[in-house]
Amino acid sequence: MIVTIDGPAGAGKSSIAKIAAERLGFAFLDTGALYRAVTLGAIRSQVDFDNPEEVIQYANGAVVQWNADRVLLGGEDVSDQIRTPPVTDAIHFLADLPEVRTRLSELQREITVGRDVVTEGRDQGSEVFPNAECKIFLTASAEERAKRRHQQLAEMGRPLPIEDILKAQDGRDEKDRSRPMGALRPADDAVIIDSDGMDTSTVLDKVLEIIEAKRKTLEG
């Protein structure tokens, strides 16, 4: 069974998807980690990010594997290295290219064959896994998401004015919605959850309730 959880930045989909997978005994597919692994490889190979053809060529030849919660690049476990600032700063060069998204979408489908998986992103239900048995779109108002991010940064000792967070978030939302491929949008058959005013536990319970209902339907 494939469960997709999509939604805008700050909606809490990553943490909810990971916990839901643990509760269900499913695998959790961190799709962003795959993009990060290819980005790391491109940096190491000194790929010219201003040359889309060179980026696409590298991505098509990159050997990326997913093993539980670990990501391998050319057989090397790079799960920690992909979280560094240089990778974060460069990932958009790959994620914005349709040819790279097509390649990594194919990889995601290969990874999930024969597995029970919870996967999250912004286009998992609408484009990557259109036939997924359970699709959820987790969202929240812009103000609520900015408030959560503000609190998160404050707890990390990196406080920012909430107005600045909201402005950056609005810009990202607009960019994500207008992408030619992998745009942020709920699948037509997705269950939409607006998490405004809900804590993590409540959202998780709602998500698990939806998944269990889908499972019972599939089992007849």
LUMGU-442051 format. One record per atom (N, C-alpha, C, O): x, y negated, z negated; residue in three letters. Coordinates in steps of 0.2 Angstrom, whole numbers, plus 2048, in hexadecimal, padded with zeros to 3 digits. Each point is the difference from the previous one (the first is absolute). Example, Ala and Ser with C-alpha at 12.3 -4.5 7.8 and 13.67 -1.06 7.14 Angstrom:
2
   X   Y   Z  aa
 842 81C 7D9 ALA
 7FC 7FA 800 ALA
 804 7FA 800 ALA
 805 801 7FD ALA
 7F9 7FA 807 SER
 804 7FA 7FF SER
 7FC 7FB 7FD SER
 803 7FA 7FF SER
This chain:
220
   X   Y   Z  aa
 804 806 800 MET
 7FC 7FA 800 MET
 804 7FA 800 MET
 805 7FF 7FC MET
 7FA 7FC 808 ILE
 803 7FA 800 ILE
 7FC 7FA 7FE ILE
 7FA 7FF 802 ILE
 809 7FD 7F9 VAL
 7FC 7FB 7FD VAL
 804 7F9 801 VAL
 806 800 7FF VAL
 7F7 7FC 805 THR
 803 7F9 801 THR
 7FE 7FB 7FC THR
 7FA 7FF 7FF THR
 80A 7FD 7FE ILE
 7FF 7FA 7FC ILE
 803 7FA 803 ILE
 806 7FF 800 ILE
 7F6 7FD 803 ASP
 803 7FA 804 ASP
 7FD 7FA 7FC ASP
 7FC 800 7FB ASP
 807 7FA 807 GLY
 7FE 7FA 7FC GLY
 806 7FA 801 GLY
 805 802 802 GLY
 7F9 7F8 7FC PRO
 805 7FB 801 PRO
 805 800 7FA PRO
 7FF 804 7FB PRO
 806 7F8 806 ALA
 805 800 7FB ALA
 7FD 7FD 7F9 ALA
 7FC 7FC 800 ALA
 807 808 7FB GLY
 7FD 7FD 7F9 GLY
 7FA 804 7FE GLY
 7FD 7FE 7FA GLY
 800 806 80A ALA
 7FA 803 7FE ALA
 801 806 7FB ALA
 7FB 803 7FD ALA
 80B 7FF 803 GLY
 802 806 7FB GLY
 7FF 807 803 GLY
 800 805 7FD GLY
 800 7FB 80A LYS
 7FF 806 803 LYS
 806 805 7FF LYS
 7FF 806 800 LYS
 807 7F8 800 SER
 806 804 7FF SER
 800 804 7F9 SER
 800 806 800 SER
 7FF 7F6 7FB SER
 800 803 7F9 SER
 7F9 805 800 SER
 801 805 7FD SER
 7FA 7F9 805 ILE
 7FA 804 800 ILE
 801 806 804 ILE
 7FE 806 7FE ILE
 805 7FA 808 ALA
 801 806 804 ALA
 804 805 7FD ALA
 7FF 806 800 ALA
 807 7F7 7FD LYS
 804 804 7FD LYS
 7FD 804 7FA LYS
 801 806 7FF LYS
 7FC 7F7 7FD ILE
 7FD 803 7FA ILE
 7FA 805 802 ILE
 800 805 7FD ILE
 7FC 7F9 808 ALA
 7FB 804 802 ALA
 803 807 803 ALA
 7FD 805 7FF ALA
 809 7FA 805 ALA
 803 806 802 ALA
 802 805 7FB ALA
 7FF 806 800 ALA
 804 7F7 7FB GLU
 802 804 7FA GLU
 7FA 803 7FC GLU
 801 806 7FF GLU
 7FA 7F7 801 ARG
 7FA 803 7FC ARG
 7FD 805 804 ARG
 7FE 805 7FD ARG
 802 7FB 80A LEU
 7FD 805 804 LEU
 805 805 802 LEU
 7FE 806 802 LEU
 808 7FA 7FC GLY
 805 805 802 GLY
 802 7FF 808 GLY
 802 805 803 GLY
 7FD 7F5 800 PHE
 801 7FF 807 PHE
 807 7FD 800 PHE
 803 7FE 7FB PHE
 800 802 80B ALA
 806 7FD 801 ALA
 7FE 7F8 802 ALA
 7FB 7FF 802 ALA
 80A 7FD 7FC PHE
 7FF 7F9 801 PHE
 805 7FD 806 PHE
 806 801 7FF PHE
 7F7 7FD 806 LEU
 805 7FE 806 LEU
 800 7F8 7FF LEU
 7FC 7FD 802 LEU
 80A 801 7FD ASP
 802 7F9 800 ASP
 802 7FE 807 ASP
 806 801 802 ASP
 7F6 7FD 802 THR
 801 7FE 807 THR
 806 7FB 801 THR
 804 800 804 THR
 7FC 7FB 7F7 GLY
 804 7FB 800 GLY
 808 802 800 GLY
 804 7FD 802 GLY
 7FC 809 7FA ALA
 807 803 7FF ALA
 803 802 806 ALA
 806 800 801 ALA
 7F6 803 804 LEU
 802 802 806 LEU
 803 7FA 805 LEU
 805 801 803 LEU
 7F7 7FA 7FC TYR
 802 7FA 804 TYR
 807 7FD 7FD TYR
 804 7FE 804 TYR
 7FC 802 7F5 ARG
 806 7FE 7FD ARG
 806 804 802 ARG
 806 7FE 801 ARG
 7F9 809 7FF ALA
 806 804 802 ALA
 803 7FF 807 ALA
 806 800 801 ALA
 7F5 7FF 804 VAL
 802 7FE 807 VAL
 804 7F9 800 VAL
 805 7FF 803 VAL
 7F8 7FD 7F9 THR
 803 7F9 7FF THR
 807 800 7FD THR
 805 7FD 803 THR
 7FC 807 7F8 LEU
 807 801 7FD LEU
 805 803 805 LEU
 805 7FE 801 LEU
 7F8 807 803 GLY
 805 803 805 GLY
 802 7FB 805 GLY
 805 800 803 GLY
 7F6 7FC 7FF ALA
 801 7FB 805 ALA
 806 7FB 7FE ALA
 804 7FE 804 ALA
 7FB 800 7F5 ILE
 805 7FC 7FD ILE
 807 803 800 ILE
 805 7FD 802 ILE
 7FB 809 7FC ARG
 806 804 800 ARG
 804 801 807 ARG
 806 7FF 801 ARG
 7F5 801 804 SER
 803 801 807 SER
 801 7FA 804 SER
 802 7FF 805 SER
 7FD 7FB 7F7 GLN
 801 7F9 802 GLN
 7FC 7FF 807 GLN
 802 7FD 804 GLN
 7F8 805 7FB VAL
 7FB 7FF 806 VAL
 7FE 7F8 800 VAL
 7FF 7FD 7FB VAL
 801 801 80B ASP
 7FE 7F9 801 ASP
 7F9 7FF 7FF ASP
 7FC 802 805 ASP
 801 7FB 7F6 PHE
 7F9 7FF 7FE PHE
 7FD 7FB 805 PHE
 7FA 800 801 PHE
 80A 7FC 802 ASP
 7FD 7FC 805 ASP
 7FF 803 807 ASP
 7FE 7FC 805 ASP
 804 80A 7FC ASN
 7FF 804 806 ASN
 7FB 805 7FF ASN
 802 806 7FE ASN
 7F8 7F9 803 PRO
 7FB 805 7FF PRO
 801 807 803 PRO
 7FF 805 7FD PRO
 804 7FB 809 GLU
 801 806 804 GLU
 806 804 7FC GLU
 7FF 807 7FF GLU
 805 7F6 7FE GLU
 805 803 7FC GLU
 7FD 803 7F9 GLU
 802 806 7FE GLU
 7FA 7F6 7FF VAL
 7FC 803 7FA VAL
 7FC 806 802 VAL
 800 805 7FC VAL
 7FC 7FB 809 ILE
 7FC 805 802 ILE
 804 806 802 ILE
 7FE 806 7FE ILE
 808 7FA 805 GLN
 804 805 802 GLN
 803 804 7FA GLN
 800 806 7FF GLN
 802 7F5 7FC TYR
 802 803 7FA TYR
 7FB 804 7FC TYR
 801 806 7FE TYR
 7F9 7F7 801 ALA
 7FA 803 7FD ALA
 7FE 807 803 ALA
 7FE 804 7FC ALA
 802 7FC 80A ASN
 7FE 806 804 ASN
 805 806 7FE ASN
 7FE 806 801 ASN
 808 7F8 7FE GLY
 805 805 7FF GLY
 801 802 7F9 GLY
 804 805 7FE GLY
 7FA 7F7 7FD ALA
 801 801 7F9 ALA
 7FD 806 7FD ALA
 7FA 802 802 ALA
 80A 802 7FA VAL
 7FD 806 7FD VAL
 7FE 7FF 7F9 VAL
 804 7FF 7FC VAL
 7F6 800 803 VAL
 7FD 7FE 7F9 VAL
 7FC 806 7FE VAL
 7FB 803 804 VAL
 806 7FF 7F6 GLN
 7FC 806 7FD GLN
 7FD 7FD 7F9 GLN
 803 7FC 7FD GLN
 7F8 808 801 TRP
 7FC 7FE 7FA TRP
 800 806 7FC TRP
 7FD 805 802 TRP
 805 7FB 7F8 ASN
 800 806 7FC ASN
 7FE 7FE 7F9 ASN
 803 7FD 7FC ASN
 7F6 804 803 ALA
 7FD 7FE 7F9 ALA
 800 7F9 800 ALA
 7FD 7FC 804 ALA
 807 801 7F7 ASP
 800 7F9 7FF ASP
 807 7FD 802 ASP
 802 7FB 7FF ASP
 802 809 805 ARG
 806 7FE 802 ARG
 800 7FF 808 ARG
 7FD 804 804 ARG
 807 7F8 7FE VAL
 801 7FE 808 VAL
 807 801 802 VAL
 805 7FE 7FD VAL
 7FC 806 808 LEU
 806 802 803 LEU
 801 7FD 807 LEU
 7FC 800 804 LEU
 80A 7FD 7FD LEU
 802 7FD 806 LEU
 806 804 802 LEU
 806 800 7FD LEU
 7F9 804 809 GLY
 806 804 802 GLY
 802 805 7FB GLY
 806 801 800 GLY
 7F6 801 7FC GLY
 801 805 7FB GLY
 803 7FD 7F9 GLY
 800 804 7FC GLY
 801 7F6 804 GLU
 802 7FC 7FA GLU
 7FA 7FD 7FC GLU
 7FC 7FD 803 GLU
 804 805 7F7 ASP
 7FA 7FD 7FB ASP
 802 7F8 800 ASP
 805 7FE 7FC ASP
 7F6 7FE 807 VAL
 801 7F9 7FF VAL
 7FB 7FD 7FC VAL
 7FE 7FA 801 VAL
 7FE 809 7FB SER
 7FA 7FE 7FD SER
 802 7FA 7FB SER
 7FB 7FC 7FF SER
 80B 803 7FF ASP
 802 7FA 7FC ASP
 802 7FB 804 ASP
 7FF 7FA 7FF ASP
 805 807 806 GLN
 803 7FB 804 GLN
 7FB 7FC 804 GLN
 801 7FA 802 GLN
 7F9 809 800 ILE
 7FB 7FD 804 ILE
 7FD 7FA 7FC ILE
 7FC 7FC 803 ILE
 805 804 7F7 ARG
 7FC 7FB 7FC ARG
 804 7F9 7FF ARG
 7FE 7FC 7FC ARG
 808 804 807 THR
 804 7FA 7FF THR
 7FE 7FA 804 THR
 7FC 801 805 THR
 806 7F9 7F9 PRO
 7FD 7FA 803 PRO
 802 7FF 808 PRO
 7FC 7FE 804 PRO
 80A 805 7FE PRO
 801 7FF 807 PRO
 7FB 804 805 PRO
 7FE 7FE 805 PRO
 800 808 7F8 VAL
 7FB 804 803 VAL
 7F9 7FC 800 VAL
 7FD 800 805 VAL
 801 7FE 7F6 THR
 7FA 7FC 7FF THR
 800 7FA 805 THR
 7FB 7FF 803 THR
 80A 7FE 7FD ASP
 801 7FA 805 ASP
 7FF 801 807 ASP
 7FE 7FC 804 ASP
 804 80B 7FE ALA
 801 801 807 ALA
 7FA 805 803 ALA
 800 801 806 ALA
 7FC 802 7F5 ILE
 7FB 805 802 ILE
 7FB 7FD 805 ILE
 7FE 804 804 ILE
 801 7F6 7FC HIS
 7FB 7FD 805 HIS
 802 800 807 HIS
 7FC 801 804 HIS
 80A 800 7FD PHE
 803 800 807 PHE
 7FD 807 803 PHE
 7FF 800 806 PHE
 801 805 7F6 LEU
 7FD 806 802 LEU
 7F9 801 800 LEU
 7FD 802 805 LEU
 800 7FC 7F5 ALA
 7F9 801 7FF ALA
 7FC 7FC 805 ALA
 7FA 802 801 ALA
 808 7F9 802 ASP
 7FD 7FB 805 ASP
 800 803 807 ASP
 7FC 7FD 804 ASP
 808 808 7FD LEU
 800 803 807 LEU
 7FC 806 801 LEU
 800 805 7FD LEU
 7FB 7FA 808 PRO
 7FB 805 801 PRO
 803 807 802 PRO
 7FE 805 7FD PRO
 808 7FB 806 GLU
 803 806 802 GLU
 803 804 7FA GLU
 800 806 7FF GLU
 803 7F6 7FC VAL
 802 803 7FA VAL
 7FA 803 7FC VAL
 801 805 7FD VAL
 7FA 7F7 802 ARG
 7FA 802 7FD ARG
 7FD 807 802 ARG
 7FE 804 7FD ARG
 802 7FC 80A THR
 7FE 806 803 THR
 804 806 7FE THR
 7FE 805 7FF THR
 809 7FA 801 ARG
 804 805 7FE ARG
 7FF 803 7F9 ARG
 800 806 7FF ARG
 800 7F5 7FD LEU
 7FF 801 7F9 LEU
 7F9 803 7FE LEU
 7FF 804 7FB LEU
 7FC 7FA 809 SER
 7F9 803 7FF SER
 800 807 801 SER
 7FD 804 7FD SER
 807 7FE 809 GLU
 801 807 802 GLU
 803 804 7FA GLU
 7FE 805 7FF GLU
 807 7F8 7FE LEU
 804 803 7FB LEU
 7FB 801 7FA LEU
 801 806 7FD LEU
 7FB 7F5 801 GLN
 7FC 801 7FB GLN
 7FB 806 801 GLN
 7FE 804 7FB GLN
 7FF 7FC 80B ARG
 7FC 806 801 ARG
 803 807 800 ARG
 7FD 804 7FD ARG
 809 7FC 805 GLU
 804 806 800 GLU
 801 802 7F8 GLU
 7FF 806 7FF GLU
 803 7F5 7FD ILE
 801 802 7F9 ILE
 7FA 803 7FD ILE
 800 804 7FB ILE
 7FA 7F9 807 THR
 7FA 802 7FC THR
 7FD 807 802 THR
 7FB 802 7FD THR
 807 801 809 VAL
 7FD 806 802 VAL
 800 805 7FB VAL
 806 802 7FD VAL
 7F5 801 801 GLY
 7FF 806 7FC GLY
 801 7FE 7F8 GLY
 801 804 7FC GLY
 7FE 7F5 803 ARG
 801 7FE 7F9 ARG
 7FA 7FC 7FE ARG
 7FD 7FD 804 ARG
 802 803 7F5 ASP
 7FB 7FB 7FD ASP
 804 7FA 7FE ASP
 805 800 7FC ASP
 7F9 7FA 807 VAL
 804 7FA 800 VAL
 7FC 7FA 7FE VAL
 7FB 7FF 803 VAL
 808 7FD 7F9 VAL
 7FD 7F9 7FF VAL
 805 7FB 803 VAL
 806 800 7FE VAL
 7F8 7FC 807 THR
 804 7FB 803 THR
 7FD 7F9 800 THR
 7FA 800 800 THR
 80B 7FB 7FF GLU
 7FD 7FA 800 GLU
 804 7FB 805 GLU
 805 801 802 GLU
 7F7 7F9 7FF GLY
 803 7FB 805 GLY
 7FB 7FB 802 GLY
 7FC 7FE 7FC GLY
 804 800 80A ARG
 7FB 7FB 802 ARG
 7FD 803 806 ARG
 7FA 7FD 802 ARG
 808 808 801 ASP
 7FD 803 806 ASP
 800 808 800 ASP
 7FF 803 806 ASP
 801 800 7F5 GLN
 800 807 7FF GLN
 7FA 803 802 GLN
 800 805 804 GLN
 7FA 7F8 7FA GLY
 7FA 803 802 GLY
 7FD 7FE 807 GLY
 7FD 804 803 GLY
 805 7F6 7FF SER
 7FE 7FD 806 SER
 804 802 806 SER
 7FD 801 806 SER
 80A 801 7F9 GLU
 804 801 806 GLU
 804 807 7FF GLU
 800 804 805 GLU
 803 7FC 7F6 VAL
 805 806 7FF VAL
 7FC 807 7FF VAL
 802 805 803 VAL
 7F9 7FB 7F9 PHE
 7FC 806 7FE PHE
 7F9 7FE 801 PHE
 7FC 800 7FC PHE
 802 7FF 80B PRO
 7F9 7FF 801 PRO
 7FB 806 7FE PRO
 7FA 7FF 7FF PRO
 809 807 801 ASN
 7FC 805 7FE ASN
 800 803 7F9 ASN
 7FE 805 7FE ASN
 805 7F6 7FD ALA
 801 802 7F9 ALA
 7F9 801 7FD ALA
 7FB 7FD 802 ALA
 805 808 7FA GLU
 7FA 802 7FD GLU
 7FD 7FB 7FB GLU
 7FA 800 7FF GLU
 80A 7FC 7FE CYS
 7FE 7FB 7FB CYS
 804 7FA 801 CYS
 806 7FF 800 CYS
 7F6 7FB 801 LYS
 804 7FA 802 LYS
 7FD 7FA 7FB LYS
 7FA 800 7FF LYS
 80A 7FD 7FD ILE
 7FF 7FB 7FC ILE
 803 7F9 801 ILE
 806 801 802 ILE
 7F7 7FA 7FE PHE
 803 7F9 801 PHE
 7FF 7FD 7F9 PHE
 7FB 7FE 7FE PHE
 80B 801 7FF LEU
 800 7FC 7FA LEU
 802 7F9 800 LEU
 805 7FE 803 LEU
 7F6 7FE 7FB THR
 802 7F9 801 THR
 7FE 7FC 7FA THR
 7FE 803 7FB THR
 803 7F6 805 ALA
 7FF 7FC 7FA ALA
 800 7F9 803 ALA
 803 7FF 805 ALA
 7FA 7FC 7F8 SER
 800 7F9 802 SER
 808 7FD 800 SER
 804 803 7FD SER
 7FD 7F8 807 ALA
 807 7FE 801 ALA
 802 7FD 7F9 ALA
 806 801 7FE ALA
 7F5 7FC 7FE GLU
 802 7FD 7FA GLU
 802 806 7FB GLU
 804 7FF 7FC GLU
 7F8 806 804 GLU
 801 806 7FB GLU
 807 803 802 GLU
 804 801 7FB GLU
 7FD 800 80B ARG
 807 803 802 ARG
 806 7FB 7FE ARG
 805 803 7FE ARG
 7FA 7F7 803 ALA
 805 7FB 7FE ALA
 801 800 7F9 ALA
 806 7FF 7FD ALA
 7F5 801 7FF LYS
 800 800 7F9 LYS
 804 807 7FD LYS
 804 7FF 7FC LYS
 7FA 806 807 ARG
 804 806 7FE ARG
 807 800 802 ARG
 805 802 7FC ARG
 7FD 7FB 80A ARG
 807 7FF 802 ARG
 804 7FB 7FB ARG
 805 801 7FE ARG
 7F7 7FA 800 HIS
 803 7FB 7FB HIS
 802 803 7FA HIS
 805 7FF 7FD HIS
 7F6 806 800 GLN
 801 803 7FA GLN
 806 805 801 GLN
 804 801 7FB GLN
 7FC 803 80A GLN
 806 804 801 GLN
 807 7FD 800 GLN
 804 802 7FD GLN
 7FC 7F8 807 LEU
 806 7FD 800 LEU
 802 7FD 7FA LEU
 806 800 7FE LEU
 7F6 7FE 7FE ALA
 801 7FD 7F9 ALA
 803 805 7FC ALA
 804 7FF 7FC ALA
 7F9 807 804 GLU
 802 806 7FC GLU
 807 802 802 GLU
 804 803 7FC GLU
 7FE 7FC 80A MET
 807 801 803 MET
 805 7FB 7FE MET
 806 800 802 MET
 7F7 7FA 7FB GLY
 805 7FA 7FF GLY
 801 7FC 806 GLY
 805 7FC 800 GLY
 7F6 804 805 ARG
 801 7FD 806 ARG
 7FA 7FC 801 ARG
 7FD 800 805 ARG
 801 7FB 7F7 PRO
 7FA 7FC 800 PRO
 800 7FC 806 PRO
 805 7FD 802 PRO
 7F5 803 802 LEU
 7FF 7FB 805 LEU
 7F9 7FD 800 LEU
 7FB 803 7FD LEU
 804 7F6 805 PRO
 7FA 7FD 800 PRO
 7FB 804 804 PRO
 801 803 805 PRO
 7F9 7FE 7F8 ILE
 7FB 804 803 ILE
 7FE 7FD 807 ILE
 7FE 804 805 ILE
 803 7F6 7FC GLU
 7FE 7FD 806 GLU
 805 802 806 GLU
 7FE 801 805 GLU
 808 800 7F9 ASP
 805 802 805 ASP
 7FF 807 802 ASP
 801 802 805 ASP
 7FD 802 7F6 ILE
 7FF 807 801 ILE
 7FA 801 805 ILE
 800 804 804 ILE
 7FB 7F8 7FA LEU
 7F9 800 805 LEU
 802 7FE 807 LEU
 7FD 803 804 LEU
 807 7F8 7FD LYS
 802 7FD 806 LYS
 803 806 804 LYS
 7FF 801 806 LYS
 806 802 7F7 ALA
 804 805 803 ALA
 7FC 806 802 ALA
 801 803 805 ALA
 7FB 7FF 7F6 GLN
 7FB 805 801 GLN
 7FB 7FF 806 GLN
 7FF 805 804 GLN
 7FE 7F5 7FD ASP
 7FC 7FE 805 ASP
 803 801 807 ASP
 7FD 802 805 ASP
 80A 7FC 7FB GLY
 803 800 806 GLY
 802 808 802 GLY
 7FF 801 806 GLY
 802 803 7F5 ARG
 801 807 802 ARG
 7FA 803 802 ARG
 800 804 805 ARG
 7FA 7FA 7F8 ASP
 7FA 803 802 ASP
 7FE 7FF 807 ASP
 7FE 804 804 ASP
 803 7F5 7FE GLU
 7FE 7FE 807 GLU
 805 804 805 GLU
 7FD 802 805 GLU
 809 7FF 7F9 LYS
 805 803 804 LYS
 7FE 807 801 LYS
 800 803 806 LYS
 7FE 801 7F4 ASP
 7FE 807 800 ASP
 7FA 801 804 ASP
 7FF 805 804 ASP
 7FC 7F6 7FC ARG
 7FA 801 804 ARG
 800 7FF 807 ARG
 7FC 803 804 ARG
 809 7F9 7FE SER
 801 7FE 807 SER
 805 805 804 SER
 802 7FE 806 SER
 801 807 7F7 ARG
 805 804 803 ARG
 7FD 803 806 ARG
 7FA 803 800 ARG
 809 7FE 806 PRO
 7FD 803 806 PRO
 800 808 7FE PRO
 7FC 803 803 PRO
 808 800 7F9 MET
 7FF 807 7FE MET
 802 800 7F9 MET
 804 7FD 7FD MET
 7F8 808 7FF GLY
 800 800 7F9 GLY
 7FD 7FA 7FC GLY
 803 7FF 7FB GLY
 7F8 7FE 808 ALA
 7FD 7FB 7FD ALA
 7FC 802 7FA ALA
 7FE 806 7FF ALA
 802 7F5 7FC LEU
 7FC 802 7FA LEU
 7F9 7FF 801 LEU
 7FD 7FB 801 LEU
 800 80B 7FE ARG
 7F8 800 801 ARG
 7FE 807 7FD ARG
 803 805 801 ARG
 7F7 7FB 7FD PRO
 7FD 807 7FD PRO
 7FE 804 806 PRO
 7FD 7FD 805 PRO
 804 809 7FB ALA
 7FD 805 805 ALA
 7F8 7FF 800 ALA
 7FE 7FF 7FA ALA
 7FF 803 80B ASP
 7F9 7FF 800 ASP
 7FC 805 7FB ASP
 7FB 7FE 7FE ASP
 809 807 801 ASP
 7FD 805 7FB ASP
 803 800 7F9 ASP
 7FF 805 7FC ASP
 804 7F6 803 ALA
 804 7FF 7F9 ALA
 7FB 7FE 7FB ALA
 7FB 7FC 801 ALA
 806 806 7F9 VAL
 7FC 7FE 7FA VAL
 804 7FA 7FD VAL
 806 800 7FE VAL
 7F7 7FA 802 ILE
 803 7FA 7FD ILE
 7FF 7FF 7F9 ILE
 7FA 800 7FD ILE
 80C 7FF 7FF ILE
 7FF 7FE 7F9 ILE
 803 7F9 7FF ILE
 806 7FF 801 ILE
 7F6 7FD 7FC ASP
 802 7F9 7FE ASP
 802 801 7F9 ASP
 7FB 801 7FC ASP
 80B 7FE 802 SER
 803 801 7F9 SER
 800 7FA 7FC SER
 802 800 7FB SER
 7FB 7FB 807 ASP
 7FF 7FA 7FC ASP
 7FD 801 7F9 ASP
 7FB 804 800 ASP
 808 7FA 7FB GLY
 7FE 802 7F9 GLY
 801 807 7FE GLY
 7FD 801 7FA GLY
 806 803 80A MET
 801 807 7FE MET
 807 801 7FE MET
 805 7FE 803 MET
 7FC 806 7F7 ASP
 807 802 7FE ASP
 802 806 804 ASP
 7FC 803 803 ASP
 80A 7FF 7FD THR
 803 805 803 THR
 7FC 807 7FF THR
 7FF 804 805 THR
 800 7FD 7F5 SER
 7FC 806 7FE SER
 7FA 801 803 SER
 7FE 805 802 SER
 7FE 7F5 7FE THR
 7F9 800 803 THR
 801 801 808 THR
 7FC 804 803 THR
 809 7F9 800 VAL
 801 801 807 VAL
 801 807 802 VAL
 7FE 803 804 VAL
 807 800 7F8 LEU
 802 807 801 LEU
 7FA 805 7FF LEU
 800 804 804 LEU
 7FC 7FB 7F7 ASP
 7FA 804 7FF ASP
 7FC 800 806 ASP
 7FD 805 802 ASP
 802 7F5 801 LYS
 7FB 7FF 806 LYS
 803 803 806 LYS
 7FD 804 804 LYS
 80A 7FC 7FD VAL
 803 803 806 VAL
 800 808 7FF VAL
 7FE 803 805 VAL
 803 7FF 7F5 LEU
 800 807 7FF LEU
 7F9 803 801 LEU
 7FF 805 803 LEU
 7FC 7F7 7FB GLU
 7F9 802 801 GLU
 7FE 801 807 GLU
 7FD 804 802 GLU
 805 7F7 802 ILE
 7FF 800 808 ILE
 804 806 803 ILE
 7FD 803 804 ILE
 809 7FE 7FA ILE
 804 806 803 ILE
 7FC 807 7FE ILE
 7FF 804 804 ILE
 7FF 7FC 7F6 GLU
 7FD 807 7FD GLU
 7F9 801 804 GLU
 7FF 805 802 GLU
 7FE 7F5 7FF ALA
 7F9 801 804 ALA
 802 802 807 ALA
 7FC 804 803 ALA
 809 7FA 800 LYS
 802 802 807 LYS
 802 807 800 LYS
 7FE 804 805 LYS
 806 7FE 7F6 ARG
 802 807 800 ARG
 7FA 805 7FF ARG
 800 805 803 ARG
 7FB 7F9 7F9 LYS
 7FA 804 7FF LYS
 7FC 801 807 LYS
 7FE 805 801 LYS
 802 7F5 802 THR
 7FD 800 807 THR
 803 805 805 THR
 7FD 804 803 THR
 80A 7FC 7FD LEU
 804 804 804 LEU
 7FF 807 7FF LEU
 800 805 804 LEU
 7FF 7FD 7F5 GLU
 800 807 7FE GLU
 7F9 802 801 GLU
 7FE 806 7FF GLU
 7FD 7F6 803 GLY
 7F9 802 801 GLY
 7FC 801 7FA GLY
 7FA 802 800 GLY
